[in-house]
Amino acid sequence: MSVKVLSEVFDKSLTSGNARLVLLALADCASEDGACWPSLRKLKKKSGVSEETVRKYLHAFEAIGLISSEERYDVGGRRTSNVYTINLEMLGRDSLEHKTLYSVIPKSKRRGRGRYEPVQRGVGMNMFIGGRYEPVHRVYNEPSIEPL
């Protein structure tokens, strides 16, 4: 952990909200030169946001040049955690615009502003009777109460 990197993120970064939490989690793991290799699970735990949110902001940080990442592999060839390097010169010019965040989200996950389209269209399967494919129309009649 580098106090220098952590304090520079606190003092200079323009990020806010979840983006700031993810960046602080990275800075908390970083060495003096800004390099770190935490797992996504560790970043999730430190920042208190979901793994999907951590990934989104890591991709956004990389898109604006705030961090660089490099894949790592163990001796057997299996992938391990990435090496992330925080570009300290970019602090202060690291505001994230909506279009940057939107561009790093996969198309299948995009929501809002009329861009999200559901995968399944039409009537749900519970509307059909066992293979006949006829919509179920239920009529509820009130029970008749006869005087005694």
Secondary structure, 3 states (H helix, E strand, C coil): CCHHHHHHHHHHCCCCHHHHHHHHHHHHHCCCCCEECCCHHHHHHHHCCCHHHHHHHHHHHHHHCCEEEECCECCCCCECCCEEEECHHHCCCCCCCHHHHHHHCCHHHCCCCCCCCCCCCCCCHHHECCCCCCECCCCCCCCCCCCC
